[in-house]
């Protein structure tokens, strides 16, 4: 169960990182 919790946390961090990259790309586009 702890292993699954770690996996979910890693996915959340990765998802947040992707959204930050998209925001930076949009800012550079403008």
PDBQT receptor file of N, H, CA, C and O in Angstrom, charges set to zero:
ATOM      1  N   UNK A   1       0.848  -1.197   0.000  1.00  0.00    +0.000 N 
ATOM      2  CA  UNK A   1       0.000   0.000   0.000  1.00  0.00    +0.000 C 
ATOM      3  C   UNK A   1       0.888   1.254   0.000  1.00  0.00    +0.000 C 
ATOM      4  O   UNK A   1       0.602   2.235  -0.687  1.00  0.00    +0.000 OA
ATOM      5  N   UNK A   2       1.955   1.196   0.776  1.00  0.00    +0.000 N 
ATOM      6  H   UNK A   2       2.187   0.399   1.334  1.00  0.00    +0.000 HD
ATOM      7  CA  UNK A   2       2.872   2.331   0.789  1.00  0.00    +0.000 C 
ATOM      8  C   UNK A   2       3.518   2.517  -0.575  1.00  0.00    +0.000 C 
ATOM      9  O   UNK A   2       3.825   3.636  -0.985  1.00  0.00    +0.000 OA
ATOM     10  N   UNK A   3       3.722   1.394  -1.277  1.00  0.00    +0.000 N 
ATOM     11  H   UNK A   3       3.473   0.485  -0.945  1.00  0.00    +0.000 HD
ATOM     12  CA  UNK A   3       4.340   1.464  -2.600  1.00  0.00    +0.000 C 
ATOM     13  C   UNK A   3       3.422   2.214  -3.564  1.00  0.00    +0.000 C 
ATOM     14  O   UNK A   3       3.874   3.023  -4.375  1.00  0.00    +0.000 OA
ATOM     15  N   UNK A   4       2.126   1.928  -3.457  1.00  0.00    +0.000 N 
ATOM     16  H   UNK A   4       1.759   1.271  -2.798  1.00  0.00    +0.000 HD
ATOM     17  CA  UNK A   4       1.158   2.606  -4.328  1.00  0.00    +0.000 C 
ATOM     18  C   UNK A   4       1.101   4.100  -3.990  1.00  0.00    +0.000 C 
ATOM     19  O   UNK A   4       0.960   4.937  -4.882  1.00  0.00    +0.000 OA
ATOM     20  N   UNK A   5       1.210   4.425  -2.710  1.00  0.00    +0.000 N 
ATOM     21  H   UNK A   5       1.324   3.746  -1.986  1.00  0.00    +0.000 HD
ATOM     22  CA  UNK A   5       1.175   5.823  -2.295  1.00  0.00    +0.000 C 
ATOM     23  C   UNK A   5       2.366   6.570  -2.896  1.00  0.00    +0.000 C 
ATOM     24  O   UNK A   5       2.233   7.704  -3.356  1.00  0.00    +0.000 OA
ATOM     25  N   UNK A   6       3.525   5.922  -2.886  1.00  0.00    +0.000 N 
ATOM     26  H   UNK A   6       3.633   5.000  -2.513  1.00  0.00    +0.000 HD
ATOM     27  CA  UNK A   6       4.725   6.539  -3.460  1.00  0.00    +0.000 C 
ATOM     28  C   UNK A   6       4.542   6.747  -4.955  1.00  0.00    +0.000 C 
ATOM     29  O   UNK A   6       4.960   7.767  -5.504  1.00  0.00    +0.000 OA
ATOM     30  N   UNK A   7       3.916   5.779  -5.608  1.00  0.00    +0.000 N 
ATOM     31  H   UNK A   7       3.577   4.951  -5.162  1.00  0.00    +0.000 HD
ATOM     32  CA  UNK A   7       3.691   5.872  -7.054  1.00  0.00    +0.000 C 
ATOM     33  C   UNK A   7       2.757   7.040  -7.373  1.00  0.00    +0.000 C 
ATOM     34  O   UNK A   7       3.005   7.808  -8.303  1.00  0.00    +0.000 OA
ATOM     35  N   UNK A   8       1.684   7.162  -6.594  1.00  0.00    +0.000 N 
ATOM     36  H   UNK A   8       1.483   6.538  -5.839  1.00  0.00    +0.000 HD
ATOM     37  CA  UNK A   8       0.733   8.255  -6.825  1.00  0.00    +0.000 C 
ATOM     38  C   UNK A   8       1.415   9.599  -6.616  1.00  0.00    +0.000 C 
ATOM     39  O   UNK A   8       1.168  10.552  -7.356  1.00  0.00    +0.000 OA
ATOM     40  N   UNK A   9       2.276   9.670  -5.605  1.00  0.00    +0.000 N 
ATOM     41  H   UNK A   9       2.477   8.897  -5.004  1.00  0.00    +0.000 HD
ATOM     42  CA  UNK A   9       2.974  10.926  -5.321  1.00  0.00    +0.000 C 
ATOM     43  C   UNK A   9       3.910  11.282  -6.479  1.00  0.00    +0.000 C 
ATOM     44  O   UNK A   9       4.009  12.444  -6.873  1.00  0.00    +0.000 OA
ATOM     45  N   UNK A  10       4.591  10.273  -7.016  1.00  0.00    +0.000 N 
ATOM     46  H   UNK A  10       4.511   9.329  -6.696  1.00  0.00    +0.000 HD
ATOM     47  CA  UNK A  10       5.508  10.509  -8.138  1.00  0.00    +0.000 C 
ATOM     48  C   UNK A  10       4.729  11.000  -9.354  1.00  0.00    +0.000 C 
ATOM     49  O   UNK A  10       5.182  11.898 -10.064  1.00  0.00    +0.000 OA
ATOM     50  N   UNK A  11       3.565  10.414  -9.592  1.00  0.00    +0.000 N 
ATOM     51  H   UNK A  11       3.198   9.684  -9.016  1.00  0.00    +0.000 HD
ATOM     52  CA  UNK A  11       2.732  10.825 -10.728  1.00  0.00    +0.000 C 
ATOM     53  C   UNK A  11       2.254  12.261 -10.531  1.00  0.00    +0.000 C 
ATOM     54  O   UNK A  11       2.216  13.035 -11.487  1.00  0.00    +0.000 OA
ATOM     55  N   UNK A  12       1.895  12.619  -9.319  1.00  0.00    +0.000 N 
ATOM     56  H   UNK A  12       1.926  11.990  -8.542  1.00  0.00    +0.000 HD
ATOM     57  CA  UNK A  12       1.418  13.973  -9.043  1.00  0.00    +0.000 C 
ATOM     58  C   UNK A  12       2.533  14.987  -9.290  1.00  0.00    +0.000 C 
ATOM     59  O   UNK A  12       2.295  16.051  -9.863  1.00  0.00    +0.000 OA
ATOM     60  N   UNK A  13       3.751  14.654  -8.856  1.00  0.00    +0.000 N 
ATOM     61  H   UNK A  13       3.944  13.791  -8.390  1.00  0.00    +0.000 HD
ATOM     62  CA  UNK A  13       4.894  15.552  -9.063  1.00  0.00    +0.000 C 
ATOM     63  C   UNK A  13       5.175  15.701 -10.553  1.00  0.00    +0.000 C 
ATOM     64  O   UNK A  13       5.433  16.804 -11.035  1.00  0.00    +0.000 OA
ATOM     65  N   UNK A  14       5.124  14.582 -11.285  1.00  0.00    +0.000 N 
ATOM     66  H   UNK A  14       4.914  13.685 -10.894  1.00  0.00    +0.000 HD
ATOM     67  CA  UNK A  14       5.376  14.605 -12.731  1.00  0.00    +0.000 C 
ATOM     68  C   UNK A  14       4.313  15.435 -13.442  1.00  0.00    +0.000 C 
ATOM     69  O   UNK A  14       4.628  16.207 -14.348  1.00  0.00    +0.000 OA
ATOM     70  N   UNK A  15       3.051  15.278 -13.033  1.00  0.00    +0.000 N 
ATOM     71  H   UNK A  15       2.795  14.651 -12.297  1.00  0.00    +0.000 HD
ATOM     72  CA  UNK A  15       1.951  16.012 -13.656  1.00  0.00    +0.000 C 
ATOM     73  C   UNK A  15       2.115  17.510 -13.409  1.00  0.00    +0.000 C 
ATOM     74  O   UNK A  15       1.886  18.325 -14.302  1.00  0.00    +0.000 OA
ATOM     75  N   UNK A  16       2.515  17.863 -12.180  1.00  0.00    +0.000 N 
ATOM     76  H   UNK A  16       2.701  17.201 -11.454  1.00  0.00    +0.000 HD
ATOM     77  CA  UNK A  16       2.705  19.273 -11.837  1.00  0.00    +0.000 C 
ATOM     78  C   UNK A  16       3.840  19.856 -12.675  1.00  0.00    +0.000 C 
ATOM     79  O   UNK A  16       3.762  20.991 -13.146  1.00  0.00    +0.000 OA
ATOM     80  N   UNK A  17       4.898  19.060 -12.854  1.00  0.00    +0.000 N 
ATOM     81  H   UNK A  17       4.962  18.138 -12.471  1.00  0.00    +0.000 HD
ATOM     82  CA  UNK A  17       6.050  19.519 -13.627  1.00  0.00    +0.000 C 
ATOM     83  C   UNK A  17       5.633  19.779 -15.080  1.00  0.00    +0.000 C 
ATOM     84  O   UNK A  17       6.067  20.753 -15.695  1.00  0.00    +0.000 OA
ATOM     85  N   UNK A  18       4.789  18.896 -15.617  1.00  0.00    +0.000 N 
ATOM     86  H   UNK A  18       4.436  18.105 -15.117  1.00  0.00    +0.000 HD
ATOM     87  CA  UNK A  18       4.319  19.061 -17.000  1.00  0.00    +0.000 C 
ATOM     88  C   UNK A  18       3.511  20.349 -17.132  1.00  0.00    +0.000 C 
ATOM     89  O   UNK A  18       3.683  21.086 -18.103  1.00  0.00    +0.000 OA
ATOM     90  N   UNK A  19       2.644  20.626 -16.181  1.00  0.00    +0.000 N 
ATOM     91  H   UNK A  19       2.504  20.027 -15.392  1.00  0.00    +0.000 HD
ATOM     92  CA  UNK A  19       1.808  21.827 -16.257  1.00  0.00    +0.000 C 
ATOM     93  C   UNK A  19       2.677  23.079 -16.161  1.00  0.00    +0.000 C 
ATOM     94  O   UNK A  19       2.394  24.082 -16.817  1.00  0.00    +0.000 OA
ATOM     95  N   UNK A  20       3.743  23.025 -15.339  1.00  0.00    +0.000 N 
ATOM     96  H   UNK A  20       3.973  22.211 -14.807  1.00  0.00    +0.000 HD
ATOM     97  CA  UNK A  20       4.647  24.174 -15.213  1.00  0.00    +0.000 C 
ATOM     98  C   UNK A  20       5.358  24.418 -16.537  1.00  0.00    +0.000 C 
ATOM     99  O   UNK A  20       5.509  25.563 -16.964  1.00  0.00    +0.000 OA
ATOM    100  N   UNK A  21       5.793  23.342 -17.186  1.00  0.00    +0.000 N 
ATOM    101  H   UNK A  21       5.670  22.412 -16.839  1.00  0.00    +0.000 HD
ATOM    102  CA  UNK A  21       6.481  23.466 -18.478  1.00  0.00    +0.000 C 
ATOM    103  C   UNK A  21       5.542  24.076 -19.511  1.00  0.00    +0.000 C 
ATOM    104  O   UNK A  21       5.959  24.920 -20.304  1.00  0.00    +0.000 OA
ATOM    105  N   UNK A  22       4.285  23.659 -19.507  1.00  0.00    +0.000 N 
ATOM    106  H   UNK A  22       3.947  22.974 -18.863  1.00  0.00    +0.000 HD
ATOM    107  CA  UNK A  22       3.315  24.201 -20.463  1.00  0.00    +0.000 C 
ATOM    108  C   UNK A  22       3.101  25.689 -20.208  1.00  0.00    +0.000 C 
ATOM    109  O   UNK A  22       2.979  26.465 -21.156  1.00  0.00    +0.000 OA
ATOM    110  N   UNK A  23       3.055  26.095 -18.951  1.00  0.00    +0.000 N 
ATOM    111  H   UNK A  23       3.154  25.466 -18.181  1.00  0.00    +0.000 HD
ATOM    112  CA  UNK A  23       2.862  27.509 -18.622  1.00  0.00    +0.000 C 
ATOM    113  C   UNK A  23       4.060  28.323 -19.108  1.00  0.00    +0.000 C 
ATOM    114  O   UNK A  23       3.897  29.426 -19.629  1.00  0.00    +0.000 OA
ATOM    115  N   UNK A  24       5.269  27.772 -18.936  1.00  0.00    +0.000 N 
ATOM    116  H   UNK A  24       5.401  26.875 -18.513  1.00  0.00    +0.000 HD
ATOM    117  CA  UNK A  24       6.476  28.473 -19.380  1.00  0.00    +0.000 C 
ATOM    118  C   UNK A  24       6.474  28.608 -20.900  1.00  0.00    +0.000 C 
ATOM    119  O   UNK A  24       6.847  29.655 -21.429  1.00  0.00    +0.000 OA
ATOM    120  N   UNK A  25       6.060  27.559 -21.603  1.00  0.00    +0.000 N 
ATOM    121  H   UNK A  25       5.757  26.709 -21.173  1.00  0.00    +0.000 HD
ATOM    122  CA  UNK A  25       6.022  27.605 -23.066  1.00  0.00    +0.000 C 
ATOM    123  C   UNK A  25       5.013  28.653 -23.532  1.00  0.00    +0.000 C 
ATOM    124  O   UNK A  25       5.273  29.377 -24.493  1.00  0.00    +0.000 OA
ATOM    125  N   UNK A  26       3.874  28.738 -22.864  1.00  0.00    +0.000 N 
ATOM    126  H   UNK A  26       3.663  28.150 -22.083  1.00  0.00    +0.000 HD
ATOM    127  CA  UNK A  26       2.862  29.734 -23.234  1.00  0.00    +0.000 C 
ATOM    128  C   UNK A  26       3.398  31.141 -22.968  1.00  0.00    +0.000 C 
ATOM    129  O   UNK A  26       3.162  32.055 -23.758  1.00  0.00    +0.000 OA
ATOM    130  N   UNK A  27       4.116  31.317 -21.863  1.00  0.00    +0.000 N 
ATOM    131  H   UNK A  27       4.308  30.574 -21.221  1.00  0.00    +0.000 HD
ATOM    132  CA  UNK A  27       4.669  32.625 -21.525  1.00  0.00    +0.000 C 
ATOM    133  C   UNK A  27       5.706  33.034 -22.571  1.00  0.00    +0.000 C 
ATOM    134  O   UNK A  27       5.777  34.201 -22.955  1.00  0.00    +0.000 OA
ATOM    135  N   UNK A  28       6.505  32.076 -23.028  1.00  0.00    +0.000 N 
ATOM    136  H   UNK A  28       6.448  31.128 -22.716  1.00  0.00    +0.000 HD
ATOM    137  CA  UNK A  28       7.521  32.366 -24.047  1.00  0.00    +0.000 C 
ATOM    138  C   UNK A  28       6.850  32.681 -25.380  1.00  0.00    +0.000 C 
ATOM    139  O   UNK A  28       7.352  33.499 -26.152  1.00  0.00    +0.000 OA
ATOM    140  N   UNK A  29       5.717  32.035 -25.654  1.00  0.00    +0.000 N 
ATOM    141  H   UNK A  29       5.309  31.371 -25.028  1.00  0.00    +0.000 HD
ATOM    142  CA  UNK A  29       5.003  32.265 -26.915  1.00  0.00    +0.000 C 
ATOM    143  C   UNK A  29       4.497  33.708 -26.962  1.00  0.00    +0.000 C 
ATOM    144  O   UNK A  29       4.514  34.347 -28.014  1.00  0.00    +0.000 OA
ATOM    145  N   UNK A  30       4.052  34.206 -25.824  1.00  0.00    +0.000 N 
ATOM    146  H   UNK A  30       4.038  33.687 -24.969  1.00  0.00    +0.000 HD
ATOM    147  CA  UNK A  30       3.589  35.587 -25.778  1.00  0.00    +0.000 C 
ATOM    148  C   UNK A  30       4.784  36.521 -25.661  1.00  0.00    +0.000 C 
ATOM    149  O   UNK A  30       4.612  37.739 -25.607  1.00  0.00    +0.000 OA
TER     150      UNK A  30
